[in-house]
Each structure stands twice: as C-alpha cells, then as structure tokens.
C-alpha cells in the first residue's frame, strides 16, 4: 500500500491482481500493456560512467496514469466513485510522484524478482 496526495490530501492506494481486474472491467483494456505502452527511455551515463535509463517525460500517457491510479485507489477503498465521477472531483496531483509510486507498486505486484 502507498499514499498519493490529491488536492492536498493523502489518499491510500494499492496495486494487487484485483487492481488489474478493476482496470480491465472499467476500461476494457489491459493494465500492464497500457502502463508499458509508449514509455520511451533514453540511456544516459552519470559521472561515474554508470549507464542509467531515463524515462522520456513526453512519452508517458498521463491519462493512462490517472486510470491506473484510480484503480489502485479503488483497490484500497472500495467506496471510491466510478472513474468519471472521481476525475470530476480530483482537482490536482503531482502525477510524476504518483507515477513513481505506481512504478514501485506495479513492479512489486507483477514483476517480483524473488526466487521461484
């Protein structure tokens, strides 16, 4: 579970398999495919010569991020209104920070690196 700030208020969110089901039921689309699609990375080298991948800001579908964020919030709190109603009331958030939290939660849920 993680928190994001929307309209200055902390909101709990969680990514589970149920989150993917909610997303697919609401948007008739696949959460992981939508999340990964279109994200472009540039490889850069830091001062130590280490290669790092940097996400190209303009390649991210920010509305997809709001849809995934809604599904994660609804996973944590079932009384969250349907997406369109939620959007009408959500006045502002730092989607860059929300995306970072979603990255970590999606990786932890769907792409764990633990031994089988």
VMD Tcl script that draws the C-alpha trace (Angstrom):
set ca {
  {0.00 0.00 0.00}
  {1.19 3.54 -0.72}
  {-0.16 7.06 -0.46}
  {-0.54 9.82 -3.04}
  {-1.55 13.40 -2.46}
  {-4.60 14.60 -4.34}
  {-5.98 18.08 -3.69}
  {-3.60 18.37 -0.73}
  {-4.98 15.25 0.96}
  {-3.21 11.92 1.40}
  {-5.07 9.07 -0.30}
  {-4.25 5.38 0.15}
  {-3.72 3.25 -2.94}
  {-2.75 -0.36 -3.53}
  {-1.80 -2.47 -6.54}
  {-2.92 -6.10 -6.50}
  {-4.25 -8.54 -9.06}
  {-7.66 -7.08 -8.22}
  {-6.39 -3.69 -9.41}
  {-5.74 -5.17 -12.86}
  {-9.21 -6.74 -12.87}
  {-10.85 -3.42 -11.88}
  {-8.91 -1.59 -14.58}
  {-9.85 -4.10 -17.26}
  {-13.52 -4.15 -16.18}
  {-13.75 -0.34 -16.19}
  {-11.70 0.47 -19.30}
  {-11.89 -2.73 -21.39}
  {-8.12 -2.62 -21.69}
  {-5.13 -4.37 -20.11}
  {-3.46 -2.50 -17.24}
  {0.08 -3.79 -17.76}
  {0.01 -3.31 -21.54}
  {-1.37 0.22 -21.18}
  {1.17 1.01 -18.49}
  {4.14 -0.18 -20.55}
  {2.97 1.03 -23.94}
  {4.60 4.12 -25.30}
  {7.06 4.68 -22.47}
  {10.35 5.56 -24.06}
  {13.69 5.55 -22.31}
  {16.99 7.24 -23.09}
  {20.23 5.80 -21.87}
  {22.48 8.29 -20.14}
  {25.79 7.94 -18.38}
  {26.39 9.52 -14.98}
  {29.68 10.99 -13.72}
  {30.94 7.55 -12.65}
  {30.35 6.08 -16.11}
  {27.30 4.11 -14.96}
  {24.55 3.76 -17.55}
  {21.10 4.78 -16.37}
  {17.73 4.67 -18.10}
  {15.79 7.91 -18.08}
  {12.09 7.96 -18.97}
  {11.24 10.49 -21.65}
  {8.65 12.72 -19.99}
  {6.69 13.37 -23.18}
  {6.33 9.66 -23.99}
  {4.16 8.92 -20.93}
  {0.41 8.70 -21.42}
  {-0.58 10.71 -18.37}
  {-4.29 9.91 -18.67}
  {-3.42 6.22 -18.54}
  {-1.60 7.02 -15.30}
  {-4.80 8.59 -13.91}
  {-6.78 5.47 -14.86}
  {-4.26 3.17 -13.18}
  {-4.13 5.48 -10.16}
  {-7.92 5.39 -9.88}
  {-7.88 1.56 -9.97}
  {-5.20 1.49 -7.25}
  {-7.17 3.91 -5.08}
  {-10.37 1.90 -5.62}
  {-8.48 -1.26 -4.65}
  {-7.57 0.35 -1.33}
  {-11.01 1.92 -0.78}
  {-13.96 0.21 -2.44}
  {-16.23 3.24 -1.90}
  {-14.17 5.27 -4.39}
  {-16.64 6.54 -7.02}
  {-16.54 5.40 -10.65}
  {-13.67 6.83 -12.70}
  {-15.55 9.69 -14.39}
  {-17.04 10.90 -11.09}
  {-13.66 10.59 -9.38}
  {-11.99 12.62 -12.17}
  {-14.53 15.42 -11.83}
  {-13.63 15.83 -8.15}
  {-9.86 15.26 -8.38}
  {-8.57 18.79 -8.80}
  {-4.84 18.25 -8.79}
  {-1.96 15.91 -8.05}
  {1.70 15.51 -8.82}
  {1.41 12.78 -11.44}
  {5.17 12.46 -11.64}
  {5.27 11.38 -7.96}
  {2.16 9.22 -8.42}
  {3.81 7.53 -11.39}
  {6.91 6.75 -9.30}
  {4.72 5.19 -6.59}
  {2.80 3.22 -9.22}
  {6.09 2.02 -10.77}
  {7.18 0.57 -7.45}
  {3.77 -0.96 -6.67}
  {3.28 -2.48 -10.14}
  {6.80 -3.93 -10.10}
  {6.26 -5.38 -6.63}
  {2.92 -6.93 -7.56}
  {3.55 -8.25 -11.06}
  {7.32 -8.45 -11.61}
  {8.94 -9.63 -8.38}
  {12.49 -10.87 -8.71}
  {12.37 -13.38 -5.84}
  {13.47 -16.95 -6.46}
  {10.79 -19.37 -7.62}
}
mol new
graphics top color blue
foreach p $ca { graphics top sphere $p radius 0.5 }
foreach p [lrange $ca 0 end-1] q [lrange $ca 1 end] { graphics top cylinder $p $q radius 0.2 }
display resetview
